[in-house]
Amino acid sequence: MSDPLTFADARTLQQQGDIGRFIKHHMSTARETATHRRSLVLRYPELAEQLTRPPIRFSRPEVWNGYIPPATDCTGAMNTTSCRRALLDLVAEAERMRDQAKETDDSLRKAA
C-alpha cells in the first residue's frame, strides 16, 4: 500500500498542475479494482448470496459495486466495522476458489 497523501504533497501536485491527473488516475484504479472484486465474487453463487446476509445486507448480490470501505477513516482511526471484514473475507474466499480451480485445471492438463 502506498503512503498517505500529505497536505504538502497535495499542495505540490496542485502547484505543478498535476492534481487533476493524480485524482483521475487513482479514481480509475479504484474503479477497476472494485469491478474486479465484484465480478470475482458474483462468479460464485454461494458467495454472491452472502452479500445479502448480515453483516453486509445488500438487497440483491448484483447491487454491490465491489467497493470495500478503507481500513482507516480520515482521522486515521481504524475501521472496525463487521461489514468491512465480511467483504474482505468474501473476496479472499473468491480468490481462493479461483486459484483452486486454476490449479485443478493445470493438473488436469498435465495429466492428459
C-alpha positions, 0 to 999 in steps of 0.5 A: 500500500502506498503512503498517505497523501500529505497536505504538502504533497497535495499542495505540490501536485496542485502547484505543478498542475498535476492534481487533476491527473493524480485524482483521475488516475487513482479514481480509475484504479479504484474503479477497476479494482472494485469491478474486479472484486465484484465480478470475482465474487458474483462468479460464485453463487454461494458467495454472491448470496452472502452479500445479502446476509448480515453483516453486509445486507445488500438487497440483491448480490448484483447491487454491490459495486465491489467497493470495500470501505478503507481500513482507516477513516480520515482521522486515521482511526481504524475501521472496525466495522463487521461489514468491512471484514465480511467483504474482505473475507468474501473476496479472499474466499473468491480468490481462493476458489479461483486459484483452486480451480486454476490449479485443478485445471493445470493438473488436469492438463498435465495429466492428459 
